[in-house]
Amino acid sequence: MIPNKYIALTLTLLLTFLAYSQKGNIKKANEEFDAYSFIDAREIYLKVVNDGYRSAQVFKNLGDTYYFNSEYGEAIVWYKKLMTEYPNEVEPIYYYRSAQSLKSIGEYQESKKMMGKYAGLSSNTEIAKNFLKDYPALDSLVGFKSKEYEVENVTKLLTSSDFGPSFYEKNKLVFASASGATQGSGVHLWTGLPYLDLYTADIDDEWRLANPKPLEGNINTKFHESSAAFTKDGNTMYFTRNNSKNGRKKTGKDKLVSLKIFKATKQEDGTWGEIKELPFNSDSYAVAHPALSPDEKRLYFSSDMKGTVGQSDLWYVDINSDGSYGDPVNLGPTINTEARETFPFISQHNNLYFSSDGHLGLGGLDIFVVSLGNNSEFAEVTNLKKPINSNMDDFGFIFNEAEKIGYLSSNREGSDGSISDDIYRVWEMCGDIVLQGIISNARSGEAIYNATVQLVNKDNRIIAKTKTDREGNYKFENFLNCTEKYTVVASFRDYQPNQESITTPRGSEIVQVDLELTPPECAIDDLGCRLNLQPIYFDYGKSFIRPDAEVELSKILQALKEYPQLKIHIESHTDSRSSSGFNLRLSERRAQATLQWLVNKGIDRNRLSAKGYGETRLLNHCSNGVRCTEEEHQLNRRSMFIIKN
């Protein structure tokens, strides 16, 4: 039998050996962790924990290897162990990361408790201030889902990581993809995925993506390339790339490979070249995710350079007219927090869209918007809510505000694993679209009352009809779908009809379509004009029918005989000379004389009516006291023959 003292000695030596072995493993794991080789570090940490080794630092680092790869469900497991077993060794940042992780797995009430602990220990931080100001709204933020937007995955059939879209030319999208297609590319030790390349894809009529292929030219290397921005003419590109030189990684003083922004120029053959590093890059910090202002005079980006408040802040530089760049300017505490602000995008309306996990959100990175300059559309940093945001990471948002459609990147549920990023199409749903307008006379500009307005769909079917009011207004509500083609058709009596085709916008909008209708040379009820009658003149102060007038009245007589259903109203007018009372009586005698002439020729009196208007409806300026020629006065001494309904 072996003496107990030898057994004890053997166990002591074995435990001592295991302790030294564990220390060696932990040292190796820490080296991998410090080098951001999270996948390799994680494997070692898990092994030593399974072998029975425990410490606060191991739990912190294990949680972080999951947290920084957006695997929040696994991260919270280790953060909870940290807080349970080593409560006195928990720095405030781990309460914050735990809160973010809890939100990402739907435990919002627990998340609020963790954020409360963080805020109590770090009350002066922007994160804490935002939480204390906004946390009562968290429940409504969680429970709210906007009906204005829909989101659809458009890269789920591509690679395991596709993100960072940018608009390019009229109908293309450029994005980063972990395809591993670049010759000699390896695996990124942070994520365990291939290095990123920039791809381009066509945008089809439904704003889905087709024909993805690597961007041509000298852009893609065996290291990371991602998140590009293009000038409107499509000839200049800013993009993100790993810090490298002569095909080899280049590290800073902390032995880390940072990110930098480069500029490329489109060549005559359509490929990209002339790649230049921007002057405000550095080996000591990261500069990434470029975005151009609408006037292309500013370049926005994310960086952890000196002066950064948190892990990364949003900055900008002015682009001078000579192509040089101004000094970097931090966007300040309204936007930047002690956490991550990243992936900026500036819209046509000068709204800044960006991602952050420092402002109140649903979990992980959320997408926010704030107006820049004098644009007050979003006066404060505003969370875009569900379905644009989720409980996972949502970032790289771009939006065409005219078309009300865009794209975002996300690793939300439905992706292939928690570290799988996909690109999602985002579009604004139909709101209340109102189509309205004014129908007017093309010659006079006057509104047309009781004109008919029809709404015709793309299948040429009338789906609605209305009449204009006395101001010429019409309106269609509750008939229109967004992004569909319609035609507005207006008509009135024998005016020339007019129409205009439109494609309705997205969202809730009022669409204004005004139409002018051209009247005929003859009004529909003006029989004299239609029969091309010469003026029927009367002698000055007289009412008898002259022989020359009988010639024209014979044309009226013939029309009445040919069309027995025709009924007419005779209007007689005078010039302004003599008193208004005399002229009214004179015009009445002329009207009745004209009517009697037709009756004497055999026309039934019931088909005729007549009235004199005196000088009340002058056609020109020849009113009382105005000197006019005889020809000008004669224009007012007239008879009109109006077709009665």
C-alpha positions as CSV (number, residue, x, y, z in Angstrom):
1,M,0.0,0.0,0.0
2,I,1.2,3.5,-0.9
3,P,1.6,5.7,2.1
4,N,-0.9,8.6,2.4
5,K,2.0,11.1,2.5
6,Y,3.1,10.1,-1.0
7,I,-0.5,10.3,-2.3
8,A,-0.7,13.8,-0.7
9,L,2.6,14.8,-2.3
10,T,1.5,13.6,-5.7
11,L,-1.8,15.5,-5.5
12,T,0.1,18.6,-4.5
13,L,2.5,18.3,-7.4
14,L,-0.4,17.7,-9.8
15,L,-2.4,20.7,-8.6
16,T,0.7,22.8,-8.8
17,F,1.3,21.7,-12.3
18,L,-2.4,22.3,-13.2
19,A,-2.2,25.8,-11.7
20,Y,0.9,26.7,-13.7
21,S,-0.8,25.2,-16.8
22,Q,-4.0,27.3,-16.2
23,K,-1.9,30.4,-15.7
24,G,-0.3,29.8,-19.0
25,N,-3.6,29.3,-20.7
26,I,-5.0,32.4,-19.2
27,K,-2.0,34.4,-20.2
28,K,-2.4,33.1,-23.7
29,A,-6.1,33.9,-23.7
30,N,-5.5,37.4,-22.4
31,E,-2.9,38.0,-25.2
32,E,-5.5,36.9,-27.7
33,F,-8.2,39.1,-26.1
34,D,-5.9,42.1,-26.0
35,A,-5.2,41.6,-29.7
36,Y,-9.0,41.5,-30.4
37,S,-8.7,37.8,-31.4
38,F,-12.0,37.2,-29.6
39,I,-12.8,33.8,-31.2
40,D,-9.4,32.3,-30.2
41,A,-9.5,33.9,-26.7
42,R,-13.0,32.6,-26.1
43,E,-12.0,29.0,-26.8
44,I,-9.2,29.2,-24.2
45,Y,-11.3,31.0,-21.6
46,L,-14.1,28.4,-21.9
47,K,-11.6,25.6,-21.5
48,V,-10.1,26.9,-18.3
49,V,-13.5,27.6,-16.9
50,N,-14.7,24.1,-17.7
51,D,-11.5,22.9,-16.0
52,G,-12.7,24.7,-12.8
53,Y,-10.8,28.0,-13.0
54,R,-12.8,31.1,-12.1
55,S,-12.0,34.8,-11.7
56,A,-13.7,38.1,-12.2
57,Q,-11.4,39.0,-15.1
58,V,-12.1,35.7,-16.9
59,F,-15.9,36.3,-16.6
60,K,-15.5,39.9,-17.8
61,N,-13.4,38.9,-20.8
62,L,-15.6,35.9,-21.7
63,G,-18.7,38.1,-21.7
64,D,-16.9,40.7,-23.8
65,T,-15.9,38.2,-26.5
66,Y,-19.6,37.6,-27.0
67,Y,-20.7,41.2,-26.4
68,F,-18.3,42.7,-29.0
69,N,-19.5,40.1,-31.6
70,S,-23.1,41.1,-30.8
71,E,-23.9,37.7,-29.3
72,Y,-25.8,39.3,-26.5
73,G,-27.6,36.2,-25.2
74,E,-24.3,34.5,-24.4
75,A,-22.7,37.6,-23.1
76,I,-25.3,38.1,-20.3
77,V,-24.6,34.6,-19.0
78,W,-21.1,35.5,-18.1
79,Y,-21.9,39.0,-16.9
80,K,-24.4,37.5,-14.5
81,K,-21.8,35.1,-13.2
82,L,-19.5,38.1,-12.7
83,M,-22.1,40.0,-10.7
84,T,-23.1,36.9,-8.7
85,E,-19.7,35.6,-7.7
86,Y,-17.6,38.8,-7.7
87,P,-20.0,41.7,-6.9
88,N,-17.3,43.9,-5.5
89,E,-15.2,43.7,-8.7
90,V,-17.9,44.9,-11.1
91,E,-17.0,48.2,-12.9
92,P,-19.9,50.5,-14.0
93,I,-19.3,49.6,-17.7
94,Y,-20.4,46.0,-17.0
95,Y,-23.8,47.1,-15.7
96,Y,-24.2,49.1,-18.9
97,R,-23.1,46.1,-21.1
98,S,-25.4,43.9,-19.1
99,A,-28.3,46.3,-19.6
100,Q,-27.7,46.3,-23.4
101,S,-27.5,42.5,-23.5
102,L,-30.7,42.1,-21.5
103,K,-32.6,44.4,-23.9
104,S,-31.4,42.4,-26.8
105,I,-32.9,39.2,-25.3
106,G,-36.1,41.0,-24.4
107,E,-35.6,41.4,-20.7
108,Y,-36.4,45.1,-20.6
109,Q,-37.3,45.5,-16.9
110,E,-34.1,43.8,-15.8
111,S,-32.3,46.0,-18.3
112,K,-33.7,49.1,-16.6
113,K,-32.5,47.9,-13.3
114,M,-29.0,47.4,-14.6
115,M,-29.1,50.9,-16.2
116,G,-30.2,52.3,-12.9
117,K,-27.1,50.8,-11.2
118,Y,-24.9,52.2,-14.0
119,A,-26.5,55.7,-13.8
120,G,-26.0,55.7,-10.0
121,L,-22.3,55.0,-10.4
122,S,-21.8,57.2,-13.5
123,S,-24.3,59.9,-13.2
124,N,-22.2,62.5,-15.1
125,T,-21.9,60.4,-18.3
126,E,-24.1,61.2,-21.4
127,I,-25.4,57.7,-21.3
128,A,-26.6,58.1,-17.8
129,K,-28.1,61.5,-18.6
130,N,-30.0,60.1,-21.6
131,F,-31.3,57.2,-19.5
132,L,-32.5,59.3,-16.6
133,K,-34.2,61.7,-19.0
134,D,-35.8,59.1,-21.3
135,Y,-36.2,55.9,-19.4
136,P,-39.9,56.4,-18.6
137,A,-40.4,56.2,-22.4
138,L,-38.6,52.9,-22.7
139,D,-41.8,50.8,-22.2
140,S,-43.6,52.7,-24.9
141,L,-40.6,52.4,-27.2
142,V,-40.5,48.7,-26.7
143,G,-44.3,48.3,-27.2
144,F,-44.5,50.6,-30.2
145,K,-44.2,49.4,-33.8
146,S,-44.6,52.0,-36.5
147,K,-47.1,51.1,-39.2
148,E,-45.5,53.6,-41.5
149,Y,-42.5,51.3,-42.5
150,E,-41.9,47.8,-43.6
151,V,-38.6,46.0,-43.6
152,E,-37.5,43.1,-45.8
153,N,-34.2,41.1,-46.0
154,V,-32.7,41.5,-49.4
155,T,-29.3,39.7,-48.9
156,K,-30.2,36.6,-47.0
157,L,-29.1,34.5,-49.9
158,L,-25.6,36.1,-50.1
159,T,-22.8,35.6,-47.6
160,S,-22.8,35.3,-43.8
161,S,-22.1,39.0,-43.3
162,D,-23.4,41.7,-45.7
163,F,-23.7,45.3,-44.4
164,G,-22.9,49.0,-44.8
165,P,-25.0,49.9,-47.9
166,S,-24.4,53.1,-49.9
167,F,-26.2,54.5,-52.9
168,Y,-24.2,54.5,-56.1
169,E,-25.2,56.0,-59.4
170,K,-28.9,55.9,-60.2
171,N,-29.8,52.2,-59.6
172,K,-26.9,50.5,-57.8
173,L,-25.9,49.7,-54.2
174,V,-22.4,49.2,-52.9
175,F,-22.0,47.2,-49.6
176,A,-19.4,45.2,-47.6
177,S,-19.5,41.4,-47.8
178,A,-17.6,38.7,-46.1
179,S,-17.3,36.6,-49.2
180,G,-13.7,35.5,-48.9
181,A,-13.5,36.0,-52.7
182,T,-10.3,38.1,-52.6
183,Q,-7.2,36.1,-53.4
184,G,-5.2,35.3,-50.3
185,S,-7.8,36.7,-47.9
186,G,-7.8,35.0,-44.5
187,V,-10.1,34.8,-41.5
188,H,-10.7,37.8,-39.3
189,L,-9.8,36.6,-35.7
190,W,-12.3,39.0,-34.1
191,T,-15.3,37.4,-35.8
192,G,-14.0,34.2,-37.3
193,L,-15.4,35.3,-40.7
194,P,-13.5,36.0,-43.9
195,Y,-12.2,39.6,-44.5
196,L,-14.6,42.1,-46.0
197,D,-14.7,43.2,-49.6
198,L,-16.8,45.9,-51.3
199,Y,-19.5,44.6,-53.7
200,T,-21.9,46.3,-56.1
201,A,-25.4,45.2,-56.9
202,D,-28.2,46.4,-59.2
203,I,-31.4,47.8,-57.6
204,D,-34.4,46.5,-59.5
205,D,-37.8,48.1,-59.9
206,E,-38.9,46.7,-56.5
207,W,-35.7,48.1,-54.9
208,R,-34.4,44.6,-54.3
209,L,-30.8,43.6,-55.1
210,A,-29.6,41.7,-58.2
211,N,-26.3,40.6,-59.8
212,P,-23.9,41.2,-56.9
213,K,-20.3,41.3,-57.8
214,P,-17.0,42.6,-56.4
215,L,-16.3,46.3,-57.1
216,E,-13.9,46.5,-60.0
217,G,-10.4,48.1,-59.7
218,N,-7.8,48.3,-56.9
219,I,-10.3,48.6,-54.1
220,N,-10.5,45.1,-52.6
221,T,-7.4,43.6,-50.9
222,K,-6.8,40.6,-48.6
223,F,-7.8,42.9,-45.7
224,H,-11.1,44.7,-44.8
225,E,-12.8,47.1,-47.1
226,S,-16.2,48.4,-46.2
227,S,-18.7,51.4,-45.9
228,A,-18.3,53.6,-48.9
229,A,-19.6,57.0,-49.9
230,F,-19.9,58.4,-53.4
231,T,-20.1,61.9,-54.9
232,K,-23.2,62.6,-56.9
233,D,-21.3,62.4,-60.3
234,G,-20.2,58.9,-59.3
235,N,-16.5,59.7,-60.0
236,T,-15.1,59.9,-56.4
237,M,-15.4,57.3,-53.7
238,Y,-14.5,57.5,-50.0
239,F,-14.2,54.1,-48.3
240,T,-12.9,52.3,-45.2
241,R,-9.9,50.0,-45.2
242,N,-7.6,48.3,-42.7
243,N,-4.4,50.1,-42.0
244,S,-1.8,48.5,-44.3
245,K,1.3,49.2,-46.3
246,N,2.7,47.3,-49.3
247,G,0.2,44.5,-48.8
248,R,0.9,44.0,-45.1
249,K,-1.0,45.0,-42.0
250,K,0.3,48.1,-40.3
251,T,-0.1,48.4,-36.5
252,G,0.0,51.3,-34.2
253,K,1.8,51.7,-30.9
254,D,-0.7,49.4,-29.2
255,K,0.0,46.8,-31.8
256,L,-3.6,47.1,-33.1
257,V,-4.5,47.3,-36.8
258,S,-6.8,50.3,-37.1
259,L,-9.2,51.5,-39.8
260,K,-8.6,54.4,-42.2
261,I,-10.6,56.3,-44.8
262,F,-9.3,56.3,-48.4
263,K,-10.3,58.2,-51.5
264,A,-10.5,56.6,-54.9
265,T,-11.2,58.0,-58.4
266,K,-13.1,56.3,-61.2
267,Q,-10.9,55.5,-64.2
268,E,-11.7,55.9,-67.9
269,D,-12.5,52.1,-68.1
270,G,-15.0,52.4,-65.2
271,T,-12.8,50.7,-62.6
272,W,-11.5,52.4,-59.4
273,G,-8.0,53.5,-58.9
274,E,-5.7,56.4,-57.7
275,I,-6.3,55.4,-54.1
276,K,-5.1,58.0,-51.6
277,E,-5.1,57.9,-47.8
278,L,-6.8,60.9,-46.2
279,P,-4.5,63.2,-44.2
280,F,-6.4,63.0,-40.9
281,N,-5.9,59.2,-40.6
282,S,-3.5,57.9,-38.0
283,D,-1.9,54.6,-36.9
284,S,-3.0,55.4,-33.4
285,Y,-6.7,55.5,-33.8
286,A,-9.5,54.4,-36.2
287,V,-11.2,56.6,-38.8
288,A,-14.1,54.8,-40.6
289,H,-17.5,54.9,-42.2
290,P,-17.5,58.1,-44.4
291,A,-20.6,60.0,-45.4
292,L,-20.9,63.1,-47.5
293,S,-23.2,66.2,-46.9
294,P,-25.7,67.0,-49.6
295,D,-23.5,69.8,-50.9
296,E,-20.4,67.5,-50.7
297,K,-18.5,70.2,-48.8
298,R,-18.3,68.1,-45.6
299,L,-17.2,64.5,-44.9
300,Y,-18.6,62.9,-41.8
301,F,-17.1,59.8,-40.2
302,S,-16.7,57.8,-37.0
303,S,-13.5,57.8,-35.0
304,D,-11.9,57.2,-31.6
305,M,-9.3,59.9,-32.2
306,K,-8.2,62.3,-29.4
307,G,-11.2,64.3,-28.2
308,T,-13.6,61.4,-28.5
309,V,-16.1,61.1,-25.7
310,G,-16.7,57.3,-25.9
311,Q,-15.7,54.2,-27.8
312,S,-16.3,56.0,-31.0
313,D,-17.8,59.5,-31.8
314,L,-19.1,61.1,-35.0
315,W,-16.8,63.8,-36.5
316,Y,-16.6,65.8,-39.7
317,V,-14.1,67.7,-41.8
318,D,-14.7,70.4,-44.3
319,I,-13.7,69.7,-47.9
320,N,-12.1,72.8,-49.2
321,S,-12.4,74.0,-52.8
322,D,-8.8,73.1,-53.5
323,G,-9.4,69.5,-52.4
324,S,-7.7,69.9,-49.0
325,Y,-9.4,69.1,-45.7
326,G,-10.0,71.1,-42.6
327,D,-9.4,70.0,-39.0
328,P,-11.7,67.2,-37.6
329,V,-14.6,68.6,-35.6
330,N,-16.4,66.5,-33.0
331,L,-20.2,66.7,-33.3
332,G,-20.5,67.2,-29.5
333,P,-22.4,65.7,-26.6
334,T,-25.9,66.1,-28.0
335,I,-25.0,63.4,-30.5
336,N,-22.0,61.6,-29.0
337,T,-22.0,59.6,-25.8
338,E,-19.5,57.4,-23.9
339,A,-20.6,54.4,-26.0
340,R,-20.6,53.9,-29.7
341,E,-21.8,56.4,-32.3
342,T,-21.1,55.2,-35.8
343,F,-22.2,54.7,-39.4
344,P,-23.3,58.3,-40.2
345,F,-25.5,59.1,-43.3
346,I,-26.6,62.5,-44.4
347,S,-29.9,62.7,-46.3
348,Q,-31.0,65.1,-49.0
349,H,-32.8,67.1,-46.3
350,N,-29.6,67.4,-44.3
351,N,-30.8,64.9,-41.6
352,L,-28.1,62.9,-39.9
353,Y,-28.9,59.2,-39.5
354,F,-26.5,57.3,-37.3
355,S,-26.2,54.2,-35.1
356,S,-25.6,54.3,-31.3
357,D,-25.8,52.2,-28.2
358,G,-25.5,55.2,-26.0
359,H,-28.9,56.8,-26.6
360,L,-32.0,55.1,-25.3
361,G,-32.8,52.2,-27.6
362,L,-34.2,48.7,-28.0
363,G,-30.9,46.8,-27.6
364,G,-27.5,46.7,-29.3
365,L,-27.0,49.4,-31.8
366,D,-30.2,51.4,-32.7
367,I,-30.6,53.8,-35.6
368,F,-31.3,57.5,-34.7
369,V,-31.9,60.7,-36.7
370,V,-31.3,64.4,-35.9
371,S,-31.5,67.4,-38.1
372,L,-28.4,69.4,-38.9
373,G,-28.1,73.1,-39.5
374,N,-31.3,75.1,-39.8
375,N,-33.4,72.0,-40.6
376,S,-35.8,71.5,-37.7
377,E,-37.5,68.3,-38.9
378,F,-35.8,66.3,-36.1
379,A,-34.8,68.9,-33.5
380,E,-33.6,66.2,-31.0
381,V,-31.9,62.9,-31.4
382,T,-34.9,60.6,-32.3
383,N,-35.1,56.8,-32.2
384,L,-36.5,55.4,-35.4
385,K,-38.3,52.7,-33.4
386,K,-39.6,49.3,-34.7
387,P,-39.5,47.9,-37.3
388,I,-36.4,49.9,-38.4
389,N,-34.8,49.1,-35.0
390,S,-34.8,45.7,-33.3
391,N,-33.4,44.2,-30.1
392,M,-30.2,43.4,-32.0
393,D,-27.7,45.6,-33.9
394,D,-29.2,47.9,-36.5
395,F,-26.8,50.2,-38.3
396,G,-25.7,51.4,-41.7
397,F,-29.0,53.1,-42.5
398,I,-29.4,55.0,-45.7
399,F,-32.6,56.6,-46.9
400,N,-33.8,58.3,-50.1
401,E,-36.3,60.8,-48.6
402,A,-37.8,61.7,-52.0
403,E,-38.6,58.1,-52.8
404,K,-39.2,57.3,-49.1
405,I,-37.2,54.1,-49.3
406,G,-33.7,52.9,-48.2
407,Y,-31.7,50.2,-46.6
408,L,-30.2,49.2,-43.3
409,S,-27.9,46.5,-41.9
410,S,-29.0,44.2,-39.0
411,N,-28.2,40.9,-37.4
412,R,-31.8,40.6,-36.1
413,E,-33.7,37.4,-35.8
414,G,-34.0,35.7,-39.2
415,S,-30.3,36.1,-40.0
416,D,-28.0,33.1,-40.0
417,G,-26.7,33.3,-36.4
418,S,-26.1,36.2,-34.1
419,I,-23.0,37.5,-35.9
420,S,-24.6,37.3,-39.4
421,D,-25.4,40.7,-40.8
422,D,-27.8,41.2,-43.6
423,I,-29.1,44.2,-45.6
424,Y,-32.7,45.0,-45.3
425,R,-34.9,47.1,-47.6
426,V,-36.9,49.8,-45.7
427,W,-39.8,51.6,-47.2
428,E,-42.5,53.9,-46.0
429,M,-45.9,52.4,-46.2
430,C,-48.9,54.1,-47.8
431,G,-50.4,56.8,-45.6
432,D,-53.4,59.0,-46.3
433,I,-52.8,60.2,-49.9
434,V,-55.1,63.1,-51.0
435,L,-55.3,64.1,-54.6
436,Q,-56.6,67.6,-55.2
437,G,-56.5,70.5,-57.6
438,I,-58.2,73.3,-59.4
439,I,-59.8,73.2,-62.8
440,S,-59.7,76.5,-64.7
441,N,-60.3,78.2,-68.0
442,A,-57.1,78.2,-70.1
443,R,-57.9,81.5,-71.7
444,S,-59.3,83.6,-68.8
445,G,-57.8,81.7,-65.8
446,E,-61.2,81.7,-64.2
447,A,-62.3,78.7,-62.1
448,I,-64.7,76.3,-63.8
449,Y,-67.7,75.4,-61.7
450,N,-69.3,71.9,-62.1
451,A,-66.5,70.5,-64.3
452,T,-66.2,66.7,-64.2
453,V,-63.0,65.2,-62.9
454,Q,-62.3,61.4,-63.2
455,L,-59.6,59.4,-61.4
456,V,-58.4,56.6,-63.7
457,N,-56.1,53.8,-62.6
458,K,-53.2,52.1,-64.4
459,D,-55.7,49.6,-66.0
460,N,-57.6,52.5,-67.6
461,R,-60.6,52.0,-65.3
462,I,-62.4,54.9,-63.7
463,I,-62.3,54.4,-60.0
464,A,-63.7,57.7,-58.8
465,K,-65.6,60.7,-60.3
466,T,-66.4,64.1,-58.8
467,K,-67.5,67.7,-59.7
468,T,-65.7,70.9,-59.0
469,D,-67.1,73.5,-56.6
470,R,-67.6,77.2,-57.4
471,E,-63.9,77.9,-56.9
472,G,-63.0,75.1,-59.3
473,N,-61.7,72.8,-56.6
474,Y,-61.9,69.0,-56.6
475,K,-60.5,66.3,-54.2
476,F,-60.1,62.6,-54.1
477,E,-59.5,60.8,-50.7
478,N,-59.3,57.2,-49.7
479,F,-58.9,56.0,-53.3
480,L,-55.2,56.0,-53.9
481,N,-52.4,53.5,-53.2
482,C,-48.8,54.6,-52.9
483,T,-46.3,54.2,-55.8
484,E,-49.0,53.6,-58.3
485,K,-49.8,55.3,-61.6
486,Y,-53.0,57.3,-62.0
487,T,-54.5,59.7,-64.5
488,V,-56.6,62.7,-63.7
489,V,-59.1,63.5,-66.5
490,A,-61.1,66.8,-66.5
491,S,-63.9,67.8,-68.8
492,F,-66.6,70.5,-69.1
493,R,-69.3,70.9,-71.7
494,D,-67.6,71.2,-75.1
495,Y,-64.3,72.5,-73.7
496,Q,-61.3,70.6,-74.8
497,P,-60.7,67.9,-72.1
498,N,-57.3,67.7,-70.4
499,Q,-55.5,65.1,-68.3
500,E,-52.3,64.4,-66.4
501,S,-50.7,61.2,-65.2
502,I,-49.0,60.9,-61.9
503,T,-47.3,58.3,-59.7
504,T,-48.3,58.6,-56.1
505,P,-45.6,59.0,-53.5
506,R,-45.1,57.0,-50.3
507,G,-46.3,58.1,-47.0
508,S,-49.1,60.6,-46.1
509,E,-49.0,63.4,-48.6
510,I,-51.2,65.9,-50.5
511,V,-50.7,65.7,-54.3
512,Q,-51.8,68.8,-56.2
513,V,-52.8,68.4,-59.8
514,D,-54.2,71.6,-61.5
515,L,-55.7,71.3,-65.0
516,E,-56.7,74.0,-67.5
517,L,-59.5,73.4,-70.0
518,T,-59.5,75.3,-73.3
519,P,-63.0,76.6,-74.2
520,P,-64.2,76.3,-77.8
521,E,-64.2,79.2,-80.2
522,C,-68.0,79.2,-79.7
523,A,-69.7,78.6,-76.4
524,I,-71.8,75.4,-76.5
525,D,-75.0,77.4,-76.1
526,D,-74.1,80.3,-78.5
527,L,-76.2,79.4,-81.6
528,G,-75.2,82.6,-83.4
529,C,-71.5,81.8,-83.1
530,R,-72.1,78.2,-84.2
531,L,-74.1,79.3,-87.3
532,N,-71.4,81.9,-88.1
533,L,-74.0,84.7,-88.1
534,Q,-73.0,88.2,-89.0
535,P,-74.0,90.8,-86.5
536,I,-77.7,91.7,-86.5
537,Y,-77.7,95.5,-86.4
538,F,-80.4,97.9,-85.6
539,D,-80.6,101.6,-86.5
540,Y,-79.8,104.0,-83.8
541,G,-82.7,104.2,-81.4
542,K,-84.9,101.9,-83.6
543,S,-86.1,98.3,-83.1
544,F,-87.5,97.2,-86.5
545,I,-85.8,94.4,-88.3
546,R,-83.6,95.7,-91.2
547,P,-83.3,93.7,-94.5
548,D,-79.6,92.9,-93.8
549,A,-80.7,91.5,-90.4
550,E,-83.4,89.3,-92.1
551,V,-80.6,87.5,-94.0
552,E,-79.0,86.4,-90.7
553,L,-82.3,85.6,-89.0
554,S,-83.1,83.3,-91.9
555,K,-80.2,81.1,-90.8
556,I,-81.8,80.9,-87.3
557,L,-85.1,80.1,-88.9
558,Q,-83.7,77.3,-90.9
559,A,-82.0,75.7,-87.9
560,L,-85.3,75.9,-85.9
561,K,-87.1,74.1,-88.8
562,E,-84.4,71.4,-89.1
563,Y,-84.3,70.7,-85.4
564,P,-87.8,70.7,-84.0
565,Q,-86.5,70.1,-80.5
566,L,-84.3,73.2,-80.6
567,K,-85.3,76.0,-78.3
568,I,-83.6,79.4,-78.1
569,H,-83.5,82.5,-75.9
570,I,-82.9,85.9,-77.6
571,E,-80.9,88.4,-75.8
572,S,-80.7,92.0,-77.1
573,H,-78.2,94.7,-76.0
574,T,-77.6,98.4,-76.6
575,D,-74.6,100.7,-76.4
576,S,-74.3,103.2,-73.6
577,R,-75.6,106.2,-75.3
578,S,-78.9,107.6,-74.1
579,S,-80.2,106.9,-70.6
580,S,-80.0,103.5,-69.1
581,G,-83.8,103.4,-68.7
582,F,-84.4,104.2,-72.4
583,N,-81.8,101.6,-73.4
584,L,-83.4,98.9,-71.4
585,R,-86.8,99.6,-73.0
586,L,-85.2,99.8,-76.4
587,S,-83.4,96.5,-76.0
588,E,-86.6,94.8,-74.9
589,R,-88.4,96.1,-78.0
590,R,-85.6,94.8,-80.2
591,A,-85.7,91.4,-78.5
592,Q,-89.4,91.1,-78.9
593,A,-89.3,92.3,-82.5
594,T,-86.8,89.5,-83.2
595,L,-88.9,86.9,-81.5
596,Q,-92.0,88.1,-83.4
597,W,-90.2,87.9,-86.7
598,L,-89.5,84.2,-86.1
599,V,-93.1,83.6,-85.0
600,N,-94.4,85.3,-88.1
601,K,-92.3,82.8,-90.1
602,G,-94.1,79.9,-88.5
603,I,-92.0,79.1,-85.4
604,D,-94.0,78.1,-82.3
605,R,-93.8,80.8,-79.7
606,N,-93.3,78.2,-76.9
607,R,-89.9,77.4,-78.4
608,L,-88.8,81.0,-78.0
609,S,-88.0,83.5,-75.2
610,A,-86.6,87.0,-75.4
611,K,-85.2,89.6,-73.0
612,G,-83.5,93.0,-73.3
613,Y,-80.5,93.9,-71.2
614,G,-80.0,97.5,-72.2
615,E,-76.4,98.7,-71.6
616,T,-75.8,96.3,-68.6
617,R,-73.6,93.9,-70.5
618,L,-71.2,96.0,-72.5
619,L,-68.4,94.1,-74.3
620,N,-65.8,96.9,-74.2
621,H,-64.9,100.0,-72.3
622,C,-67.5,102.3,-74.0
623,S,-69.5,103.1,-70.9
624,N,-71.2,106.4,-70.1
625,G,-69.1,109.4,-70.7
626,V,-66.3,107.4,-72.5
627,R,-65.4,108.8,-76.0
628,C,-65.7,105.8,-78.5
629,T,-65.9,105.4,-82.3
630,E,-69.1,104.4,-84.0
631,E,-67.5,100.9,-84.7
632,E,-66.8,100.5,-81.0
633,H,-70.4,101.4,-80.0
634,Q,-71.8,99.1,-82.7
635,L,-70.1,96.1,-81.0
636,N,-72.4,96.6,-78.0
637,R,-75.6,96.9,-80.1
638,R,-76.1,93.2,-80.7
639,S,-78.4,90.2,-80.3
640,M,-77.4,86.8,-78.9
641,F,-79.2,83.5,-79.6
642,I,-78.7,81.1,-76.7
643,I,-79.7,77.5,-77.0
644,K,-82.0,76.5,-74.1
645,N,-81.6,73.2,-72.3
